[in-house]
């Protein structure tokens, strides 16, 4: 299916497998109770589209734009997203596992009640994005920028963040454990009601950051620069400085 336009279309109870969809525009489309597997979408625009109760597996999305799209009750696994733009999009009750996202931009996106596991996110910009009730585990985030983002009721565990910039971001009701942050810059960020344990920060810069009602335990803080930082109502214990 290529050089095709689908609009004001409903696709439901459909299985597409071993399919290539390229140079396609889908807009004002509803796709529900659909399985896409062994499918490649490239040079595709998906806009004003709702996907629900949909499974995407062994799927490659590249040079794809998704705008004003709602994805709910979606499972995405063994999927590669590259050179993909996702904006003004809501992901809810979504599971992403064994998924790779690279050279991807997420902006004005809400991700809630979502699990990301065994996921690699690299060369990605995440801005004006809200992540809530989200779990990230066995996840690698590198060469990634988070800015003007809110992460709340979020758990990061067995996660590595490297070459990552986090600024103008609020993390609250967040658990960060068994996590490595290296060559990471965190600035103009608020951490509140946050637990950080068994975490390594190295070659990390934290500046103009407010930490309140935060517990640090068993972290290794090495070669770390803390400057222009406010720590209040904060507990730091069993910490190597």
Backbone as CSV, one residue per row, in Angstrom:
resi,resn,N_x,N_y,N_z,CA_x,CA_y,CA_z,C_x,C_y,C_z
1,UNK,0.872,-1.167,0.000,0.000,0.000,0.000,0.912,1.221,0.000
2,UNK,1.032,1.915,-1.113,1.899,3.074,-1.144,1.291,4.156,-2.013
3,UNK,1.698,5.404,-1.699,1.117,6.597,-2.336,-0.409,6.584,-2.183
4,UNK,-0.836,6.295,-0.953,-2.261,6.106,-0.638,-2.685,7.116,0.421
5,UNK,-3.918,7.624,0.294,-4.495,8.502,1.318,-5.737,7.836,1.883
6,UNK,-5.747,7.681,3.232,-6.922,7.149,3.939,-7.425,8.261,4.835
7,UNK,-8.663,8.711,4.661,-9.211,9.698,5.573,-10.688,9.413,5.803
8,UNK,-11.144,9.804,7.020,-12.505,9.503,7.477,-12.802,8.007,7.283
9,UNK,-11.828,7.187,7.735,-11.878,5.745,7.505,-11.857,5.014,8.843
10,UNK,-12.603,3.922,8.930,-12.561,3.057,10.114,-12.020,1.701,9.689
11,UNK,-10.960,1.242,10.407,-10.351,-0.068,10.150,-10.454,-0.831,11.467
12,UNK,-11.191,-1.923,11.502,-11.315,-2.650,12.760,-11.363,-4.154,12.522
13,UNK,-10.949,-4.894,13.578,-10.851,-6.357,13.551,-10.093,-6.808,12.301
14,UNK,-8.909,-6.200,12.113,-8.116,-6.436,10.913,-6.731,-6.938,11.301
15,UNK,-6.200,-7.867,10.532,-4.824,-8.319,10.728,-4.039,-8.006,9.459
16,UNK,-2.926,-7.261,9.654,-2.023,-6.957,8.529,-0.676,-7.525,8.908
17,UNK,-0.131,-8.414,8.113,1.182,-8.938,8.429,1.986,-9.083,7.146
18,UNK,3.331,-8.953,7.335,4.266,-8.968,6.207,3.828,-7.926,5.168
19,UNK,3.539,-6.721,5.680,2.986,-5.636,4.873,3.949,-4.444,4.887
20,UNK,4.099,-3.796,3.755,4.859,-2.542,3.681,3.901,-1.428,3.286
21,UNK,3.878,-0.374,4.128,3.009,0.787,3.875,3.950,1.978,3.775
22,UNK,4.064,2.596,2.620,4.973,3.720,2.487,4.366,4.808,1.609
23,UNK,4.840,6.047,1.888,4.339,7.248,1.200,2.801,7.313,1.299
24,UNK,2.326,7.131,2.542,0.882,7.046,2.817,0.477,8.121,3.807
25,UNK,-0.690,8.697,3.617,-1.268,9.639,4.580,-2.542,9.027,5.137
26,UNK,-2.599,8.937,6.481,-3.814,8.461,7.160,-4.273,9.591,8.056
27,UNK,-5.441,10.124,7.824,-5.935,11.172,8.699,-7.436,11.013,8.909
28,UNK,-7.869,11.448,10.133,-9.263,11.272,10.566,-9.674,9.799,10.423
29,UNK,-8.766,8.923,10.903,-8.946,7.479,10.775,-9.024,6.848,12.160
30,UNK,-9.896,5.874,12.315,-9.980,5.091,13.552,-9.559,3.669,13.237
31,UNK,-8.562,3.174,14.001,-8.060,1.810,13.830,-8.219,1.123,15.186
32,UNK,-9.066,0.120,15.268,-9.257,-0.545,16.547,-9.404,-2.049,16.361
33,UNK,-8.989,-2.779,17.431,-8.982,-4.246,17.435,-8.202,-4.770,16.223
34,UNK,-7.010,-4.194,16.021,-6.189,-4.476,14.838,-4.821,-4.984,15.257
35,UNK,-4.309,-5.960,14.524,-2.945,-6.442,14.741,-2.120,-6.144,13.494
36,UNK,-1.001,-5.437,13.709,-0.034,-5.177,12.630,1.257,-5.870,13.042
37,UNK,1.703,-6.854,12.286,2.958,-7.490,12.628,3.751,-7.760,11.361
38,UNK,5.088,-7.706,11.546,6.017,-7.816,10.415,5.644,-6.772,9.353
39,UNK,5.414,-5.556,9.848,4.930,-4.450,9.007,5.940,-3.315,9.017
40,UNK,6.157,-2.699,7.871,7.026,-1.528,7.769,6.184,-0.333,7.317
41,UNK,6.242,0.743,8.124,5.604,2.014,7.749,6.721,3.015,7.558
42,UNK,6.899,3.536,6.386,7.920,4.548,6.196,7.413,5.637,5.265
43,UNK,7.931,6.857,5.539,7.468,8.057,4.825,5.944,8.153,4.899
44,UNK,5.438,7.917,6.131,3.994,7.852,6.388,3.593,8.956,7.358
45,UNK,2.469,9.587,7.099,1.905,10.580,8.016,0.599,10.035,8.574
46,UNK,0.515,10.031,9.911,-0.700,9.565,10.614,-1.183,10.750,11.434
47,UNK,-2.317,11.311,11.092,-2.799,12.478,11.817,-4.290,12.369,12.118
48,UNK,-4.692,12.967,13.266,-6.085,12.946,13.710,-6.639,11.510,13.685
49,UNK,-5.817,10.594,14.220,-6.113,9.165,14.167,-6.218,8.601,15.573
50,UNK,-7.135,7.680,15.757,-7.271,6.967,17.031,-6.954,5.504,16.796
51,UNK,-6.003,4.966,17.582,-5.668,3.537,17.568,-6.012,3.003,18.949
52,UNK,-6.866,2.010,19.039,-7.160,1.425,20.341,-7.345,-0.075,20.213
53,UNK,-6.931,-0.754,21.300,-6.940,-2.233,21.345,-6.176,-2.786,20.138
54,UNK,-4.994,-2.200,19.908,-4.175,-2.518,18.737,-2.824,-3.078,19.187
55,UNK,-2.341,-4.080,18.479,-1.010,-4.644,18.742,-0.123,-4.401,17.524
56,UNK,1.049,-3.807,17.777,2.070,-3.615,16.737,3.275,-4.435,17.175
57,UNK,3.671,-5.425,16.417,4.858,-6.175,16.789,5.656,-6.531,15.547
58,UNK,6.973,-6.557,15.772,7.927,-6.764,14.672,7.646,-5.747,13.557
59,UNK,7.460,-4.489,14.000,7.056,-3.391,13.107,8.143,-2.324,13.088
60,UNK,8.446,-1.811,11.927,9.411,-0.702,11.792,8.668,0.535,11.299
61,UNK,8.835,1.641,12.047,8.272,2.937,11.658,9.462,3.856,11.428
62,UNK,9.665,4.320,10.223,10.763,5.229,9.979,10.307,6.326,9.024
63,UNK,10.863,7.517,9.306,10.478,8.725,8.565,8.951,8.892,8.605
64,UNK,8.404,8.679,9.824,6.953,8.692,10.053,6.586,9.872,10.950
65,UNK,5.501,10.532,10.642,4.980,11.624,11.459,3.620,11.210,12.013
66,UNK,3.479,11.308,13.347,2.200,11.015,14.001,1.774,12.275,14.741
67,UNK,0.670,12.871,14.359,0.208,14.112,14.977,-1.267,14.024,15.351
68,UNK,-1.611,14.674,16.496,-2.994,14.702,16.987,-3.595,13.290,16.986
69,UNK,-2.795,12.353,17.555,-3.157,10.935,17.550,-3.356,10.446,18.978
70,UNK,-4.350,9.611,19.183,-4.587,8.985,20.487,-4.350,7.492,20.345
71,UNK,-3.458,6.958,21.210,-3.168,5.523,21.255,-3.548,5.047,22.649
72,UNK,-4.487,4.141,22.766,-4.847,3.634,24.083,-5.113,2.137,24.017
73,UNK,-4.731,1.481,25.128,-4.798,0.011,25.228,-4.010,-0.614,24.065
74,UNK,-2.785,-0.110,23.889,-1.922,-0.503,22.762,-0.723,-1.283,23.289
75,UNK,-0.345,-2.332,22.601,0.904,-3.052,22.899,1.831,-2.898,21.703
76,UNK,3.036,-2.390,21.965,4.046,-2.192,20.915,5.281,-2.967,21.358
77,UNK,5.645,-4.001,20.634,6.817,-4.764,21.023,7.609,-5.191,19.796
78,UNK,8.929,-5.307,20.033,9.880,-5.645,18.963,9.714,-4.670,17.792
79,UNK,9.640,-3.377,18.145,9.350,-2.308,17.181,10.492,-1.296,17.160
80,UNK,10.824,-0.813,15.991,11.839,0.233,15.837,11.173,1.503,15.322
81,UNK,11.403,2.612,16.059,10.945,3.945,15.639,12.198,4.757,15.360
82,UNK,12.408,5.187,14.153,13.554,6.037,13.889,13.180,7.104,12.878
83,UNK,13.808,8.280,13.105,13.494,9.470,12.309,11.977,9.705,12.306
84,UNK,11.398,9.564,13.506,9.941,9.642,13.700,9.605,10.844,14.570
85,UNK,8.561,11.566,14.211,8.070,12.691,15.010,6.697,12.324,15.565
86,UNK,6.567,12.445,16.893,5.287,12.165,17.573,4.926,13.433,18.334
87,UNK,3.890,14.127,17.935,3.521,15.347,18.627,2.008,15.474,18.751
88,UNK,1.606,16.178,19.844,0.182,16.347,20.179,-0.502,14.971,20.232
89,UNK,0.187,14.014,20.890,-0.250,12.614,20.923,-0.449,12.170,22.362
90,UNK,-1.458,11.351,22.587,-1.711,10.770,23.906,-1.539,9.260,23.819
91,UNK,-0.675,8.723,24.700,-0.495,7.270,24.843,-0.991,6.907,26.225
92,UNK,-1.958,6.035,26.305,-2.458,5.622,27.627,-2.712,4.114,27.644
93,UNK,-2.465,3.521,28.817,-2.626,2.068,28.994,-1.884,1.330,27.879
94,UNK,-0.638,1.762,27.651,0.185,1.277,26.543,1.417,0.567,27.082
95,UNK,1.763,-0.561,26.487,2.994,-1.281,26.861,3.948,-1.246,25.671
96,UNK,5.171,-0.751,25.912,6.230,-0.728,24.893,7.354,-1.603,25.432
97,UNK,7.681,-2.670,24.751,8.777,-3.504,25.222,9.577,-4.023,24.041
98,UNK,10.884,-4.177,24.320,11.851,-4.576,23.283,11.733,-3.631,22.083
99,UNK,11.651,-2.328,22.415,11.412,-1.278,21.419,12.603,-0.340,21.368
100,UNK,12.961,0.080,20.181,14.061,1.016,19.994,13.526,2.297,19.375
101,UNK,13.837,3.443,20.022,13.436,4.759,19.505,14.710,5.563,19.299
102,UNK,15.005,5.955,18.083,16.202,6.749,17.851,15.935,7.798,16.779
103,UNK,16.624,8.937,16.976,16.433,10.108,16.107,14.942,10.462,16.031
104,UNK,14.308,10.447,17.209,12.856,10.639,17.345,12.577,11.889,18.167
105,UNK,11.558,12.637,17.793,11.125,13.809,18.557,9.723,13.558,19.100
106,UNK,9.580,13.721,20.434,8.268,13.658,21.100,8.011,15.033,21.666
107,UNK,6.978,15.715,21.222,6.674,17.015,21.799,5.173,17.203,21.938
108,UNK,4.815,17.920,23.031,3.406,18.126,23.389,2.675,16.772,23.428
109,UNK,3.354,15.797,24.058,2.859,14.415,24.124,2.581,14.041,25.572
110,UNK,1.496,13.348,25.798,1.162,12.834,27.133,1.265,11.315,27.096
111,UNK,2.055,10.769,28.031,2.243,9.320,28.138,1.817,8.944,29.554
112,UNK,0.742,8.203,29.690,0.293,7.843,31.028,-0.188,6.397,31.075
113,UNK,-0.001,5.800,32.264,-0.329,4.385,32.490,0.384,3.516,31.446
114,UNK,1.684,3.813,31.248,2.487,3.186,30.198,3.688,2.476,30.809
115,UNK,4.026,1.320,30.279,5.216,0.585,30.715,6.187,0.500,29.538
116,UNK,7.433,0.928,29.791,8.520,0.798,28.811,9.529,-0.157,29.421
117,UNK,9.767,-1.289,28.786,10.762,-2.201,29.319,11.579,-2.787,28.177
118,UNK,12.874,-2.984,28.505,13.852,-3.453,27.510,13.802,-2.529,26.282
119,UNK,13.805,-1.223,26.576,13.629,-0.181,25.561,14.886,0.677,25.471
120,UNK,15.288,1.019,24.263,16.409,1.929,24.047,15.873,3.210,23.411
121,UNK,16.202,4.345,24.042,15.792,5.662,23.538,17.080,6.443,23.332
122,UNK,17.427,6.742,22.099,18.661,7.470,21.872,18.494,8.485,20.748
123,UNK,19.297,9.561,20.884,19.253,10.686,19.941,17.806,11.187,19.800
124,UNK,17.160,11.335,20.962,15.727,11.668,21.028,15.540,12.970,21.792
125,UNK,14.616,13.793,21.340,14.238,15.012,22.054,12.830,14.824,22.605
126,UNK,12.712,15.025,23.923,11.415,14.909,24.608,11.141,16.273,25.228
127,UNK,10.191,17.017,24.693,9.915,18.333,25.235,8.419,18.594,25.304
128,UNK,8.055,19.412,26.322,6.651,19.729,26.596,5.824,18.436,26.688
129,UNK,6.402,17.457,27.396,5.832,16.115,27.487,5.525,15.775,28.941
130,UNK,4.416,15.113,29.171,4.045,14.651,30.502,4.055,13.128,30.510
131,UNK,4.814,12.565,31.470,4.827,11.116,31.712,4.263,10.914,33.106
132,UNK,3.168,10.205,33.239,2.639,9.949,34.564,2.106,8.524,34.649
133,UNK,2.271,7.960,35.861,1.927,6.557,36.107,2.646,5.670,35.076
134,UNK,3.930,5.985,34.861,4.750,5.328,33.844,5.895,4.578,34.512
135,UNK,6.173,3.382,34.041,7.289,2.582,34.561,8.299,2.373,33.440
136,UNK,9.571,2.709,33.745,10.681,2.467,32.820,11.605,1.475,33.502
137,UNK,11.817,0.319,32.924,12.782,-0.602,33.509,13.537,-1.334,32.412
138,UNK,14.813,-1.631,32.749,15.749,-2.227,31.779,15.765,-1.370,30.510
139,UNK,15.824,-0.048,30.729,15.727,0.950,29.659,17.026,1.737,29.574
140,UNK,17.486,1.992,28.363,18.666,2.831,28.137,18.218,4.103,27.436
141,UNK,18.591,5.245,28.028,18.261,6.562,27.461,19.592,7.271,27.266
142,UNK,19.993,7.523,26.028,21.259,8.191,25.803,21.151,9.183,24.652
143,UNK,21.997,10.242,24.763,21.994,11.348,23.799,20.569,11.894,23.640
144,UNK,19.902,12.053,24.797,18.485,12.436,24.840,18.331,13.739,25.618
145,UNK,17.438,14.599,25.165,17.129,15.847,25.864,15.686,15.804,26.347
146,UNK,15.512,16.053,27.668,14.175,16.220,28.265,14.077,17.694,28.624
147,UNK,13.159,18.437,28.070,13.009,19.820,28.499,11.541,20.209,28.563
148,UNK,11.256,21.055,29.571,9.878,21.492,29.833,8.939,20.278,29.921
149,UNK,9.427,19.222,30.616,8.672,17.970,30.754,8.308,17.733,32.209
150,UNK,7.209,17.068,32.435,6.788,16.689,33.789,6.711,15.171,33.846
151,UNK,7.405,14.605,34.856,7.361,13.162,35.105,6.797,12.985,36.506
152,UNK,5.649,12.365,36.635,5.104,12.159,37.965,4.488,10.773,38.073
153,UNK,4.593,10.233,39.303,4.179,8.847,39.570,4.882,7.908,38.593
154,UNK,6.199,8.141,38.436,7.020,7.434,37.455,8.103,6.644,38.179
155,UNK,8.337,5.422,37.736,9.410,4.589,38.312,10.454,4.315,37.241
156,UNK,11.724,4.608,37.584,12.865,4.278,36.729,13.633,3.187,37.467
157,UNK,13.753,2.017,36.912,14.583,1.031,37.576,15.339,0.213,36.547
158,UNK,16.603,-0.091,36.939,17.544,-0.771,36.031,17.638,0.021,34.714
159,UNK,17.790,1.339,34.874,17.790,2.280,33.751,19.128,3.009,33.687
160,UNK,19.638,3.189,32.490,20.882,3.959,32.303,20.558,5.215,31.495
161,UNK,20.963,6.376,32.040,20.838,7.661,31.335,22.254,8.158,31.109
162,UNK,22.669,8.299,29.866,23.988,8.831,29.609,23.927,9.788,28.429
163,UNK,24.798,10.813,28.547,24.813,11.911,27.563,23.402,12.506,27.436
164,UNK,22.768,12.710,28.596,21.366,13.157,28.664,21.292,14.540,29.300
165,UNK,20.453,15.398,28.754,20.207,16.731,29.322,18.760,16.761,29.795
166,UNK,18.582,17.116,31.073,17.238,17.226,31.668,17.123,18.648,32.202
167,UNK,16.268,19.473,31.606,16.122,20.828,32.104,14.676,21.304,32.039
168,UNK,14.350,22.214,32.983,12.985,22.737,33.138,11.986,21.577,33.253
169,UNK,12.386,20.562,34.042,11.607,19.331,34.199,11.224,19.148,35.664
170,UNK,10.021,18.683,35.903,9.562,18.375,37.259,9.380,16.868,37.380
171,UNK,10.035,16.288,38.423,9.885,14.867,38.756,9.243,14.818,40.134
172,UNK,8.057,14.261,40.251,7.450,14.138,41.571,6.746,12.787,41.695
173,UNK,6.775,12.273,42.951,6.286,10.919,43.236,7.000,9.921,42.314
174,UNK,8.336,10.085,42.223,9.165,9.313,41.296,10.138,8.437,42.078
175,UNK,10.302,7.211,41.638,11.284,6.296,42.226,12.352,6.010,41.178
176,UNK,13.606,6.243,41.565,14.745,6.007,40.670,15.653,5.018,41.401
177,UNK,15.755,3.792,40.895,16.599,2.828,41.581,17.356,1.965,40.585
178,UNK,18.574,1.572,41.022,19.491,0.782,40.188,19.683,1.478,38.834
179,UNK,19.951,2.784,38.918,20.035,3.659,37.739,21.419,4.284,37.659
180,UNK,21.932,4.403,36.455,23.214,5.073,36.221,22.971,6.333,35.411
181,UNK,23.462,7.465,35.963,23.428,8.750,35.253,24.874,9.139,35.032
182,UNK,25.322,9.209,33.790,26.682,9.647,33.546,26.713,10.560,32.324
183,UNK,27.638,11.521,32.427,27.753,12.585,31.419,26.373,13.215,31.183
184,UNK,25.710,13.498,32.315,24.325,13.983,32.333,24.275,15.377,32.953
185,UNK,23.481,16.266,32.375,23.266,17.605,32.923,21.800,17.725,33.342
186,UNK,21.608,18.143,34.609,20.254,18.344,35.152,20.201,19.785,35.636
187,UNK,19.403,20.626,35.009,19.326,22.006,35.454,17.900,22.544,35.367
188,UNK,17.617,23.501,36.266,16.283,24.111,36.384,15.213,23.018,36.527
189,UNK,15.519,22.039,37.400,14.679,20.854,37.580,14.205,20.766,39.027
190,UNK,12.984,20.328,39.223,12.431,20.119,40.565,12.186,18.633,40.773
191,UNK,12.763,18.101,41.876,12.527,16.720,42.306,11.789,16.801,43.630
192,UNK,10.608,16.254,43.688,9.863,16.278,44.953,9.221,14.914,45.204
193,UNK,9.166,14.547,46.485,8.607,13.252,46.901,9.211,12.133,46.049
194,UNK,10.553,12.186,45.944,11.322,11.308,45.067,12.245,10.421,45.891
195,UNK,12.352,9.172,45.518,13.289,8.240,46.159,14.338,7.843,45.135
196,UNK,15.610,8.021,45.509,16.739,7.678,44.634,17.590,6.675,45.408
197,UNK,17.681,5.445,44.926,18.484,4.470,45.641,19.261,3.583,44.682
198,UNK,20.461,3.189,45.170,21.384,2.346,44.391,21.627,2.977,43.013
199,UNK,21.893,4.277,43.032,22.049,5.076,41.813,23.474,5.616,41.742
200,UNK,24.057,5.561,40.563,25.406,6.104,40.351,25.303,7.358,39.489
201,UNK,25.882,8.451,40.017,25.970,9.725,39.267,27.453,9.976,39.047
202,UNK,27.886,9.976,37.807,29.276,10.306,37.557,29.368,11.192,36.326
203,UNK,30.304,12.163,36.463,30.484,13.196,35.431,29.132,13.880,35.159
204,UNK,28.438,14.163,36.264,27.081,14.723,36.200,27.089,16.136,36.768
205,UNK,26.381,17.042,36.107,26.229,18.412,36.585,24.768,18.626,36.982
206,UNK,24.586,19.078,38.241,23.238,19.381,38.743,23.267,20.830,39.192
207,UNK,22.559,21.707,38.517,22.580,23.105,38.908,21.203,23.735,38.825
208,UNK,21.016,24.694,39.770,19.737,25.396,39.913,18.574,24.397,40.001
209,UNK,18.792,23.378,40.837,17.832,22.292,41.006,17.307,22.299,42.437
210,UNK,16.011,22.119,42.598,15.398,22.035,43.936,15.038,20.581,44.209
211,UNK,15.547,20.079,45.345,15.239,18.723,45.806,14.491,18.875,47.119
212,UNK,13.255,18.454,47.184,12.537,18.540,48.448,11.714,17.276,48.664
213,UNK,11.690,16.872,49.962,11.039,15.623,50.371,11.604,14.452,49.549
214,UNK,12.937,14.474,49.411,13.648,13.490,48.586,14.555,12.640,49.468
215,UNK,14.578,11.349,49.222,15.454,10.432,49.956,16.477,9.850,48.997
216,UNK,17.780,9.965,49.399,18.879,9.359,48.652,19.444,8.250,49.540
217,UNK,19.528,7.039,49.048,20.205,6.024,49.836,20.999,5.079,48.945
218,UNK,22.210,4.797,49.466,23.190,3.957,48.769,23.537,4.471,47.369
219,UNK,23.557,5.800,47.121,24.038,6.211,45.799,25.559,6.400,45.837
220,UNK,26.179,6.235,44.696,27.602,6.557,44.559,27.659,7.854,43.774
221,UNK,28.048,8.940,44.471,28.148,10.252,43.826,29.634,10.497,43.591
222,UNK,30.070,10.294,42.370,31.491,10.447,42.102,31.697,11.380,40.919
223,UNK,32.714,12.197,41.009,33.034,13.172,39.969,31.783,13.955,39.569
224,UNK,31.051,14.397,40.601,29.778,15.084,40.417,29.917,16.535,40.846
225,UNK,29.356,17.437,40.057,29.382,18.865,40.374,27.962,19.269,40.775
226,UNK,27.826,19.787,42.003,26.553,20.336,42.469,26.756,21.830,42.640
227,UNK,26.131,22.639,41.817,26.279,24.077,41.973,24.949,24.769,41.696
228,UNK,24.754,25.880,42.412,23.495,26.627,42.342,22.313,25.685,42.588
229,UNK,22.461,24.840,43.603,21.477,23.800,43.913,20.853,24.058,45.275
230,UNK,19.538,23.923,45.358,18.819,24.079,46.633,18.339,22.717,47.085
231,UNK,18.737,22.337,48.297,18.280,21.084,48.907,17.472,21.460,50.142
232,UNK,16.176,21.141,50.148,15.383,21.450,51.327,14.401,20.311,51.600
233,UNK,14.192,20.059,52.891,13.396,18.908,53.355,13.872,17.628,52.662
234,UNK,15.195,17.485,52.609,15.837,16.402,51.870,16.620,15.525,52.831
235,UNK,16.528,14.219,52.639,17.299,13.271,53.438,18.346,12.634,52.542
236,UNK,19.608,12.737,52.957,20.712,12.105,52.231,21.402,11.198,53.244
237,UNK,21.306,9.890,53.018,21.923,8.989,53.984,22.617,7.839,53.270
238,UNK,23.647,7.306,53.925,24.489,6.233,53.381,24.976,6.607,51.995
239,UNK,25.502,7.838,51.926,25.917,8.435,50.658,27.418,8.658,50.674
240,UNK,28.060,8.322,49.552,29.493,8.605,49.398,29.624,9.871,48.572
241,UNK,30.165,10.913,49.209,30.360,12.192,48.513,31.849,12.401,48.330
